[in-house]
Amino acid sequence: MRFGEMGAVYVFVIIFFIGVVLFSGKRKDINYDERQALYRGRGYRYAFFAVIGCNLIYGFLGTGIFPVDPDLMVMVIALFGVGTYCVYCAWKDAYIGVRQNWKKVMWSLALIGVIDLFNGITIILSGRGVENGRLSQSTLSLFIGILFLVLCGVLTARNLRRDNEE
């Protein structure tokens, strides 16, 4: 195994043990109130239309215009849908449940985002991220890290806005 692959294994093991420590306590039911359920449903709809729109754009423009491997592009489009849902729900204060600890969620998102971003940057700097002038499938962790950090930023902005409103 190369160093990058071993690094990914180590990162996975560390994330697994952190997840076990964070989430092995008493299991709480995650409940959402009526307003949150309404916004979550609306978020699903927006995410669906975002994925459909991206697929239409990608289908009409073809694979030659984007400097991205087609396999990676499919995953990026799916991540765009997930990001649309998460950002919308986070901004409408419907991402975290009623009795859920938002600080624990924020730290988990930030930790996973930083680790994935670091892994993606490492892959690009090692030269394995670009093949034939296109971003390869191995750079997916870069996009996942960006998504998690954006979500963390939106949740932080929402909490600051809520504090200012009160």
Protein Blocks (a to p, Z undefined) as FASTA:
>chain_A
ZZklmmmmmmmmmmmmmmmmmmmmccddddddfklmmmmmmmmmmmmmmmmmmmmmmmmn
ommlpccdfklmmmmmmmmmmmmmmmmmmmnopmbcfklcfklmmmmmmmmmmmmmmmmm
mmmmnopmpgghiacfklmmmmmmmmmmmmmmmmmmmmmmmmmmZZ
